[in-house]
Amino acid sequence: MLAVDMGRFEVMEAARKITVQVPAGPLEKAQRASGAGIAETVRTGLQLVATSQVYARLRQFRGKVRFFRGMAELKADR
């Protein structure tokens, strides 16, 4: 399945239809924050949960990886 989102192309996985019961208050707050409908708000929430694990793993490297680029490299990279 190919989806077009504001000019970019994304390959989407096969969708699964699910039924979820959620409290109305948090759902309405999330929809107001996202400015999207129910389905898109739930999709965004799922993506945030999945990416939070990646960021947690990256934070474990804080201070353990050293990067160095000289001034000449930084200027040439413009």
C-alpha positions as MATLAB code, in Angstrom:
seq = 'MLAVDMGRFEVMEAARKITVQVPAGPLEKAQRASGAGIAETVRTGLQLVATSQVYARLRQFRGKVRFFRGMAELKADR';
ca = [
       0.000    0.000    0.000;
       1.351    3.448   -0.895;
       0.210    6.566    0.917;
       0.714   10.147   -0.179;
       1.117   12.582    2.696;
       1.579   16.266    1.783;
       3.777   15.551   -1.191;
       5.906   12.756    0.245;
       5.539    9.080   -0.435;
       5.586    6.578    2.388;
       5.345    2.820    2.299;
       2.802    1.684    4.856;
       2.499   -1.709    6.457;
      -0.727   -3.639    6.166;
      -3.264   -2.122    8.533;
      -5.024   -4.042   11.290;
      -8.493   -3.044   12.358;
      -8.845   -3.028   16.136;
     -11.453   -2.019   18.668;
     -10.210   -0.043   21.650;
     -12.168    1.504   24.475;
     -10.554    4.622   25.867;
     -11.779    7.277   28.302;
     -13.417   10.190   26.456;
     -11.472   12.920   28.303;
      -7.930   11.854   27.387;
      -9.017   11.059   23.820;
     -10.515   14.532   23.371;
      -7.387   16.170   24.837;
      -5.163   14.135   22.520;
      -7.303   15.046   19.500;
      -7.159   18.739   20.373;
      -3.377   18.511   20.762;
      -2.891   16.644   17.481;
      -5.556   18.483   15.515;
      -6.482   15.169   13.901;
      -9.268   12.636   13.990;
      -9.486    9.604   16.225;
      -7.642    7.147   13.959;
      -4.754    9.511   13.200;
      -4.464   10.490   16.862;
      -4.211    6.822   17.880;
      -1.622    6.176   15.137;
       0.448    9.127   16.358;
       0.231    7.869   19.945;
       1.428    4.421   18.894;
       4.365    5.959   17.028;
       5.304    8.020   20.088;
       5.296    4.934   22.310;
       7.463    3.017   19.838;
       9.971    5.841   19.369;
      10.237    6.516   23.103;
      12.039    3.178   23.486;
      14.562    4.200   20.828;
      15.212    7.524   22.555;
      15.621    5.771   25.905;
      18.304    3.519   24.398;
      20.045    6.505   22.831;
      20.098    8.337   26.175;
      22.093    5.425   27.608;
      24.975    6.498   25.339;
      25.066   10.021   26.751;
      28.659   10.905   27.489;
      30.013    7.598   26.179;
      30.441    8.437   22.486;
      32.845   11.144   21.416;
      32.544   12.956   18.123;
      35.075   15.416   16.847;
      35.087   17.422   13.698;
      37.637   20.127   13.106;
      36.742   23.672   12.113;
      37.780   23.026    8.507;
      35.395   20.043    8.285;
      32.543   22.024    9.804;
      33.046   24.915    7.382;
      33.300   22.565    4.396;
      30.035   20.860    5.396;
      27.916   23.988    4.843;
];
